[in-house]
Amino acid sequence: MADSVKLQVTGSPDLVGPLLEQVLQAEGFRFTWANAGDCIIEKGSRTKALLLGAFGTHYKYRVLLHQQPDGSLVVDLGLATTGMSGGAVGVAKVRRKLDEIGGILVNAFQQAGTLIRA
């Protein structure tokens, strides 16, 4: 279980951002964009996770889009919360979900024909 997922894709933040939203909103994630290359995605409620521990759902990740000199884009998805409110089970759950999201994004970018490498 990783603490980040990095994908290299073709396109700009203006093109990749909407694909990210389309794919991950279907998974129940909300997006809060700071700018075209930086956002927080979140699913569930921190309050419920605090009250219910590992039985509550709260996933929060930071997405950074880094334009590369060769014109490609690195999508960097990392932890924005540790999951500690759910104890050791919560930490594992947050990291497993990150791995799952990484797989979903690899598949989406492959289908779009824009994945360079995962």
C-alpha positions in Angstrom: 0.0 0.0 0.0 1.5 3.2 -1.2 1.2 6.7 0.2 1.1 8.3 -3.3 0.3 7.4 -6.9 2.1 9.1 -9.8 0.9 8.8 -13.4 2.5 10.5 -16.5 -0.1 11.4 -19.1 -0.4 13.6 -22.2 -2.4 16.8 -22.0 -2.6 20.0 -19.9 -4.2 20.5 -16.5 -7.2 22.1 -18.3 -7.8 18.8 -20.2 -6.8 16.3 -17.5 -8.8 18.0 -14.7 -12.2 17.3 -16.2 -11.3 13.7 -16.8 -10.3 13.3 -13.2 -13.6 14.8 -12.1 -15.7 12.7 -14.4 -14.0 9.4 -13.3 -13.7 10.2 -9.5 -17.1 11.9 -9.1 -18.6 8.6 -10.3 -16.8 7.0 -7.3 -18.4 9.5 -5.0 -15.6 12.0 -4.6 -16.1 15.8 -4.2 -13.5 18.1 -5.7 -12.2 21.4 -4.2 -9.8 23.1 -6.7 -7.3 25.6 -5.4 -6.1 26.2 -9.0 -5.9 24.3 -12.2 -3.1 22.1 -10.9 -4.0 21.5 -7.3 -7.1 20.1 -5.7 -8.4 18.1 -2.8 -10.7 15.1 -3.4 -12.8 13.9 -0.5 -15.4 11.2 0.1 -17.4 10.7 3.3 -17.4 12.7 6.4 -14.5 13.4 8.9 -17.1 13.7 11.7 -18.6 10.3 11.0 -15.1 8.8 10.8 -14.2 10.3 14.2 -17.5 9.0 15.7 -17.5 5.6 14.1 -13.8 4.9 13.8 -13.0 2.3 11.2 -16.7 1.9 10.4 -17.0 5.5 9.2 -15.9 6.5 5.7 -13.6 9.4 5.1 -11.1 9.6 2.3 -9.2 12.7 1.6 -6.4 13.0 -1.0 -4.5 15.8 -2.7 -4.1 15.9 -6.4 -1.3 17.9 -8.0 -0.9 18.2 -11.7 2.7 19.0 -12.7 3.4 20.1 -16.3 6.6 18.6 -17.6 9.1 20.3 -20.0 8.3 17.6 -22.7 4.7 18.7 -22.7 3.4 15.7 -20.6 1.7 16.0 -17.3 2.4 14.2 -14.0 -0.7 13.4 -12.0 0.4 13.1 -8.4 -2.2 11.7 -6.0 -1.3 11.6 -2.3 -2.7 11.3 1.2 -4.3 14.4 2.6 -5.3 12.6 5.8 -3.7 9.6 7.5 -6.9 7.8 8.5 -5.7 7.7 12.1 -9.2 8.6 13.3 -10.1 5.0 12.5 -7.0 3.5 14.1 -4.7 1.1 12.4 -7.7 -0.3 10.4 -8.5 3.3 9.2 -4.9 3.9 8.1 -4.9 0.7 6.1 -8.4 1.5 4.6 -7.2 5.0 3.4 -4.1 3.5 1.8 -6.0 0.6 0.2 -8.5 3.1 -1.3 -5.6 5.2 -2.7 -4.3 2.0 -4.5 -7.8 1.4 -5.8 -8.1 5.0 -7.1 -4.7 4.6 -8.8 -6.0 1.6 -10.7 -9.2 3.4 -11.7 -7.2 6.3 -13.0 -4.7 4.1 -14.9 -7.7 2.4 -16.6 -9.4 5.8 -17.4 -6.2 7.3 -18.9 -5.5 4.1 -20.9 -9.1 4.2 -22.3 -8.6 7.9 -23.2 -5.3 7.0 -24.9 -3.3 9.5 -22.8 -1.4 7.3 -20.4 2.3 7.4 -20.9 3.3 5.5 -17.8 2.1 4.6 -14.3 
